[in-house]
Amino acid sequence: MKHIAKQITQIMLLVSGLLCLSMTAVNAQVKGVKKNKPAARVTASTPLSNFTKEASEAGIEFHLPEAFKEVSAANNENFSFDYGMELPGKDFEVWMQVHSLKQNWASYEQVKNVTGKTLANPDSSYLEAARAHAAALSDDTRYFTRNLPPSILSEYNADSGKTYLLNLADLPDTKHYKYALIIAVQKDHTGYMLAVCLTNVKGPDFFKNINKARDCMRFK
């Protein structure tokens, strides 16, 4: 009997030891499992927040496209842009300006009702802004212009638009870039947006880079 009791005791100690080893292994595995960290919240910079708000007031939705990085755009007595972005390492920047037409239309209606006279149609102001930028940026007046076709305008939910391809004057304000494509798009009674795409090499890659940014803005 003593021999049997001794064997039972040894078996119980062995089982207890195995259970302890199993629990230790389980605990080690649990500790070794990395918990998934919650996704980091992306906080918009002050310039981006301000520009998004200003764009919204002009009836425009904007998001910073993938792979692009915020960059300073010229904003002084010579050039006035609201926001800038670049493709790092690609020698390519985009400077943007947005404008609401609400106040323009209010003034237009007020003058018409009070004096019977009319001002220039506010919906054409985007052309004046685009031409002014082209003249200030270009080293000559021989830039190439093109009306945006309806298929492109529909992508922006816009009513009219125009592009200006030009050689840039060698200026510190434009960081000595050589070429630019100005894209001007407007929606009637709502607002307009200008995007100036800058590069030093006017080739296929330039237009591929423009294509990467083409979906970042549209009218609501």
KAPEFEN-V718627 format. One record per pair of residues at least 24 apart in sequence whose ideal C-beta (glycine too) atoms are under 10 Angstrom apart, sorted by sequence separation. I is the first residue (numbers start at 1). J is the second residue. D is the distance in whole Angstrom. If there is no record, write none. Layout:
I&J&D / I&J&D
This chain:
47&71&10 / 58&82&10 / 68&92&9 / 69&93&10 / 71&95&9 / 73&97&9 / 101&125&7 / 142&166&8 / 143&167&8 / 160&184&9 / 161&185&4 / 162&186&9 / 174&198&7 / 176&200&8 / 178&202&7 / 179&203&10 / 193&217&6 / 45&70&6 / 47&72&8 / 68&93&10 / 101&126&9 / 141&166&9 / 142&167&8 / 160&185&8 / 161&186&7 / 175&200&10 / 181&206&8 / 193&218&9 / 44&70&10 / 47&73&9 / 68&94&8 / 99&125&8 / 138&164&8 / 140&166&8 / 158&184&10 / 159&185&9 / 160&186&6 / 161&187&10 / 180&206&10 / 181&207&8 / 193&219&8 / 55&82&8 / 99&126&8 / 137&164&9 / 138&165&10 / 139&166&8 / 140&167&7 / 156&183&9 / 158&185&5 / 159&186&6 / 160&187&9 / 179&206&7 / 183&210&8 / 192&219&9 / 54&82&6 / 55&83&8 / 134&162&10 / 138&166&4 / 139&167&5 / 157&185&9 / 158&186&6 / 159&187&5 / 160&188&8 / 168&196&10 / 191&219&8 / 54&83&8 / 65&94&9 / 135&164&10 / 137&166&6 / 138&167&6 / 139&168&7 / 140&169&9 / 156&185&5 / 158&187&5 / 159&188&5 / 181&210&7 / 190&219&6 / 191&220&10 / 51&81&10 / 99&129&7 / 134&164&5 / 137&167&9 / 138&168&7 / 139&169&4 / 155&185&10 / 156&186&9 / 157&187&7 / 158&188&9 / 159&189&9 / 164&194&10 / 166&196&10 / 168&198&7 / 183&213&10 / 190&220&8 / 51&82&5 / 52&83&9 / 130&161&9 / 131&162&9 / 133&164&8 / 134&165&9 / 135&166&9 / 137&168&6 / 138&169&6 / 139&170&7 / 152&183&10 / 156&187&8 / 159&190&9 / 161&192&9 / 168&199&9 / 183&214&8 / 187&218&10 / 188&219&10 / 50&82&8 / 51&83&4 / 97&129&7 / 126&158&10 / 130&162&6 / 134&166&6 / 137&169&7 / 139&171&9 / 153&185&7 / 158&190&9 / 160&192&9 / 161&193&9 / 163&195&10 / 164&196&9 / 165&197&10 / 168&200&9 / 185&217&8 / 187&219&4 / 50&83&8 / 51&84&9 / 97&130&10 / 127&160&9 / 130&163&9 / 131&164&8 / 133&166&10 / 136&169&8 / 152&185&9 / 153&186&10 / 157&190&10 / 158&191&10 / 159&192&10 / 185&218&9 / 186&219&9 / 187&220&9 / 51&85&10 / 62&96&8 / 126&160&8 / 127&161&10 / 130&164&6 / 137&171&8 / 153&187&9 / 158&192&9 / 163&197&10 / 183&217&10 / 185&219&8 / 47&82&9 / 48&83&7 / 126&161&8 / 127&162&7 / 136&171&9 / 148&183&8 / 158&193&9 / 167&202&9 / 47&83&6 / 60&96&10 / 62&98&8 / 97&133&8 / 123&159&8 / 124&160&9 / 126&162&8 / 137&173&9 / 148&184&9 / 47&84&8 / 48&85&9 / 123&160&8 / 136&173&9 / 137&174&7 / 143&180&9 / 144&181&9 / 145&182&9 / 148&185&7 / 156&193&8 / 165&202&8 / 60&98&6 / 95&133&10 / 136&174&10 / 143&181&10 / 58&97&10 / 59&98&9 / 60&99&10 / 139&178&9 / 143&182&8 / 145&184&10 / 58&98&5 / 60&100&9 / 137&177&9 / 55&96&8 / 57&98&8 / 58&99&6 / 59&100&7 / 54&96&10 / 56&98&9 / 57&99&9 / 58&100&4 / 59&101&9 / 138&180&8 / 54&97&10 / 55&98&5 / 57&100&5 / 58&101&8 / 59&102&9 / 137&180&6 / 54&98&6 / 55&99&10 / 56&100&9 / 58&102&9 / 138&182&10 / 51&96&7 / 54&99&9 / 55&100&9 / 57&102&8 / 137&182&8 / 51&97&10 / 52&98&10 / 54&100&8 / 134&180&9 / 51&98&8 / 133&180&9 / 163&210&10 / 134&182&6 / 80&129&10 / 133&182&6 / 134&184&9 / 131&182&9 / 133&184&8 / 81&133&9 / 130&182&6 / 80&133&9 / 129&182&10 / 130&183&9 / 131&184&9 / 79&133&8 / 130&184&4 / 129&184&7 / 130&185&10 / 128&184&10 / 130&186&10 / 79&136&7 / 127&184&7 / 129&186&9 / 78&136&7 / 79&137&8 / 126&184&5 / 156&214&9 / 78&137&10 / 126&185&7 / 127&186&8 / 137&196&7 / 155&214&8 / 156&215&9 / 126&186&4 / 155&215&8 / 158&218&8 / 159&219&9 / 125&186&8 / 126&187&9 / 133&194&7 / 137&198&9 / 156&217&7 / 157&218&5 / 158&219&6 / 124&186&9 / 130&192&9 / 132&194&10 / 134&196&9 / 152&214&9 / 156&218&5 / 157&219&4 / 74&137&10 / 123&186&6 / 129&192&7 / 133&196&7 / 155&218&7 / 156&219&6 / 157&220&7 / 122&186&9 / 123&187&9 / 129&193&10 / 130&194&6 / 154&218&10 / 123&188&5 / 126&191&9 / 127&192&9 / 129&194&6 / 122&188&9 / 123&189&7 / 125&191&10 / 126&192&4 / 130&196&10 / 153&219&10 / 121&188&10 / 122&189&8 / 123&190&9 / 125&192&7 / 126&193&8 / 122&190&10 / 124&192&10 / 126&194&7 / 122&191&10 / 123&192&9 / 122&192&9 / 95&174&9 / 93&174&9 / 93&175&8 / 105&188&10 / 93&177&7 / 105&189&6 / 92&177&9 / 95&180&9 / 101&186&8 / 104&189&9 / 105&190&9 / 91&177&8 / 101&187&8 / 91&178&10 / 93&180&10 / 94&181&10 / 95&182&10 / 96&183&10 / 97&184&9 / 99&186&9 / 101&188&8 / 102&189&8 / 104&191&9 / 101&189&6 / 102&190&8 / 104&192&10 / 94&183&9 / 101&190&6 / 102&191&8 / 100&190&8 / 101&191&5 / 100&191&5 / 101&192&7 / 79&171&9 / 99&191&6 / 100&192&9 / 78&171&8 / 98&191&7 / 99&192&5 / 78&172&10 / 79&173&6 / 98&192&7 / 99&193&8 / 78&173&5 / 79&174&8 / 97&192&9 / 98&193&5 / 99&194&8 / 60&156&9 / 61&157&9 / 77&173&10 / 78&174&10 / 97&193&7 / 98&194&8 / 60&157&9 / 74&171&9 / 76&173&7 / 96&193&7 / 97&194&4 / 98&195&10 / 59&157&9 / 60&158&10 / 74&172&9 / 75&173&10 / 96&194&7 / 97&195&8 / 74&173&5 / 95&194&8 / 96&195&5 / 97&196&8 / 73&173&10 / 74&174&7 / 95&195&7 / 96&196&8 / 73&174&10 / 74&175&8 / 94&195&6 / 95&196&5 / 96&197&10 / 73&175&10 / 94&196&7 / 95&197&8 / 72&175&9 / 93&196&8 / 94&197&5 / 95&198&7 / 71&175&10 / 93&197&8 / 94&198&7 / 92&197&7 / 93&198&5 / 92&198&7 / 93&199&8 / 91&198&9 / 92&199&5 / 91&199&6 / 92&200&9 / 90&199&9 / 91&200&5 / 92&201&9 / 85&195&10 / 91&201&7 / 82&193&9 / 90&201&10 / 82&194&9 / 83&195&10 / 84&196&9 / 86&198&9 / 87&199&10 / 81&194&8 / 92&205&8 / 81&195&10 / 84&198&9 / 91&205&9 / 92&206&7 / 81&196&7 / 90&205&8 / 91&206&9 / 94&209&9 / 90&206&9 / 92&208&9 / 93&209&10 / 94&210&8 / 79&196&9 / 92&209&4 / 96&213&10 / 87&205&10 / 90&208&9 / 91&209&9 / 92&210&8 / 94&212&10 / 90&209&6 / 94&213&6 / 98&217&8 / 92&212&9 / 96&216&9 / 92&213&9 / 96&217&7 / 74&196&9 / 87&209&6 / 90&212&9 / 94&216&8 / 73&196&8 / 86&209&10 / 60&185&9 / 73&198&10 / 87&212&7 / 87&213&8 / 59&186&10 / 60&187&8 / 58&186&10 / 59&187&6 / 85&213&7 / 58&187&9 / 59&189&9 / 60&190&8 / 59&190&4 / 60&191&6 / 62&193&9 / 85&216&8 / 58&190&7 / 59&191&5 / 60&192&9 / 58&191&3 / 59&192&10 / 60&193&6 / 57&191&8 / 58&192&7 / 59&193&9 / 56&191&10 / 58&193&7 / 55&191&8 / 54&191&10 / 55&193&7 / 68&209&10 / 67&209&10 / 68&212&8 / 67&212&7 / 68&213&7 / 66&212&8 / 67&213&10 / 65&212&6 / 66&213&10 / 65&213&5 / 68&216&8 / 64&213&10 / 65&214&9 / 66&215&10 / 65&215&7 / 66&216&10 / 65&216&5 / 63&215&9 / 64&216&7 / 65&217&10 / 63&216&6 / 62&216&6 / 63&217&8 / 61&216&9 / 62&217&5 / 63&218&10 / 61&217&7 / 62&218&9 / 60&217&6 / 61&218&6 / 60&218&7 / 61&219&8 / 58&217&10 / 59&218&10 / 60&219&6 / 61&220&6 / 59&219&5 / 60&220&7 / 58&219&9 / 59&220&5 / 55&217&7 / 58&220&10 / 55&219&10 / 56&220&8 / 55&220&10
